[in-house]
Amino acid sequence: MTNARSTTKEVRLNAILDAATELLVEKPAASLNEIADYAGIGIATLHRYVESREQLMLQLGLRAVQVVGEVMSRIPVDEESNETYIPELVEALIPLGDKIYYLAHDTSLNYSQEMLAAEAKLKEPVQQMIESLQRKGYFRQDMSSQWILNVLYSLLFVTWQQIQEGHIARKSAAALVVETLYSGFKGGNS
């Protein structure tokens, strides 16, 4: 009975976090009362799950890492087809932008050791794949894998922002990120 209750509580928390994400994308300064209203619950119920806005933001960050991790776990990671990993990763992550985009603007997460550790664990297989792609000549070896990973990460955030602002079509975003990462801005005459 306790296991079923904790599963139900986790499902409810995730639903609250998903609703909070939707609202915060549209209204980043939304109050806890507004978040509770948007989630269809009372403020007292919200406080049973999170005590403060800071705790809510941490839960949102950890939820985003969880969702991204679940998506990433479905992308095959093997040496034989590793050249398709980055395009598949980008294609899978673009639809999650609204879950993650606004988190980049919440600086309180930059000081959470729990969030930093979760994010580092999430990035680890991507960095390993980048290193494998460097060994195979897909990426330059004179740049650190950390640099390439950070450029990819930054490209994703900028892309999510551009989609949110209506400057890039969601359907063409993944191809734009992959082309920019692999080819940069070099023109055909160079």
Backbone hydrogen bonds, N-H to C=O, Kabsch-Sander energy under -0.5 kcal/mol:
donor,donor_aa,acceptor,acceptor_aa,energy
5,R,1,M,-2.2
6,S,2,T,-2.6
7,T,3,N,-2.2
8,T,4,A,-2.4
9,K,5,R,-2.4
10,E,6,S,-2.3
11,V,7,T,-2.4
12,R,8,T,-2.4
13,L,9,K,-2.7
14,N,10,E,-2.6
15,A,11,V,-2.0
16,I,12,R,-2.3
17,L,13,L,-2.9
18,D,14,N,-2.5
19,A,15,A,-2.2
20,A,16,I,-2.7
21,T,17,L,-2.4
22,E,18,D,-2.1
23,L,19,A,-2.3
24,L,20,A,-3.0
25,V,21,T,-2.0
26,E,22,E,-1.2
27,K,23,L,-3.3
30,A,27,K,-2.1
35,I,31,S,-2.3
36,A,32,L,-2.7
37,D,33,N,-2.6
38,Y,34,E,-2.6
39,A,35,I,-2.2
40,G,36,A,-0.6
40,G,37,D,-1.2
41,I,36,A,-2.6
46,L,42,G,-2.1
47,H,43,I,-2.4
48,R,44,A,-0.8
48,R,45,T,-0.8
49,Y,45,T,-0.7
49,Y,46,L,-1.3
50,V,46,L,-2.5
56,L,52,S,-2.2
57,M,53,R,-2.8
58,L,54,E,-2.0
59,Q,55,Q,-2.5
60,L,56,L,-2.7
61,G,57,M,-2.5
62,L,58,L,-2.8
63,R,59,Q,-2.4
64,A,60,L,-2.5
65,V,61,G,-2.3
66,Q,62,L,-2.2
67,V,63,R,-2.7
68,V,64,A,-2.8
69,G,65,V,-2.7
70,E,66,Q,-2.3
71,V,67,V,-2.2
72,M,68,V,-3.0
73,S,69,G,-2.0
74,R,70,E,-0.5
74,R,71,V,-1.3
75,I,72,M,-1.7
78,D,76,P,-0.6
81,S,78,D,-0.5
82,N,79,E,-0.7
84,T,81,S,-1.8
85,Y,82,N,-1.1
86,I,82,N,-0.6
88,E,84,T,-2.3
89,L,85,Y,-2.9
90,V,86,I,-2.8
91,E,87,P,-2.4
92,A,88,E,-2.2
93,L,89,L,-2.2
94,I,90,V,-2.1
96,L,93,L,-1.5
97,G,94,I,-1.7
99,K,96,L,-1.4
100,I,96,L,-1.0
100,I,97,G,-0.7
101,Y,97,G,-3.8
103,L,100,I,-1.3
104,A,100,I,-0.7
104,A,101,Y,-1.3
105,H,102,Y,-1.3
106,D,103,L,-1.2
107,T,105,H,-1.0
109,L,106,D,-1.4
110,N,107,T,-1.2
111,Y,108,S,-1.2
112,S,109,L,-1.1
113,Q,111,Y,-0.7
116,L,112,S,-2.6
117,A,113,Q,-2.4
118,A,114,E,-2.1
119,E,115,M,-2.5
120,A,116,L,-2.2
121,K,117,A,-2.2
122,L,118,A,-1.8
123,K,119,E,-2.0
124,E,120,A,-1.3
127,Q,123,K,-2.5
128,Q,124,E,-2.2
129,M,125,P,-2.1
130,I,126,V,-2.4
131,E,127,Q,-2.4
132,S,128,Q,-1.9
133,L,129,M,-2.6
134,Q,130,I,-2.2
135,R,131,E,-2.1
136,K,132,S,-1.5
137,G,134,Q,-1.3
138,Y,133,L,-2.4
139,F,133,L,-1.0
148,I,144,S,-2.0
149,L,145,S,-2.6
150,N,146,Q,-2.6
151,V,147,W,-2.4
152,L,148,I,-2.6
153,Y,149,L,-2.8
154,S,150,N,-2.5
155,L,151,V,-2.8
156,L,152,L,-2.3
157,F,153,Y,-2.0
158,V,154,S,-2.7
159,T,155,L,-2.5
160,W,156,L,-2.7
161,Q,157,F,-2.3
162,Q,158,V,-2.7
163,I,159,T,-2.5
164,Q,160,W,-2.6
165,E,161,Q,-2.2
166,G,163,I,-1.3
167,H,162,Q,-2.8
168,I,162,Q,-1.1
172,S,169,A,-0.8
173,A,169,A,-0.9
173,A,170,R,-0.6
174,A,170,R,-0.6
176,L,172,S,-1.8
177,V,173,A,-2.4
178,V,174,A,-2.5
179,E,175,A,-2.7
180,T,176,L,-2.3
181,L,177,V,-2.7
182,Y,178,V,-2.6
183,S,179,E,-2.7
184,G,179,E,-0.6
184,G,180,T,-1.8
186,K,183,S,-1.1
190,S,187,G,-1.2
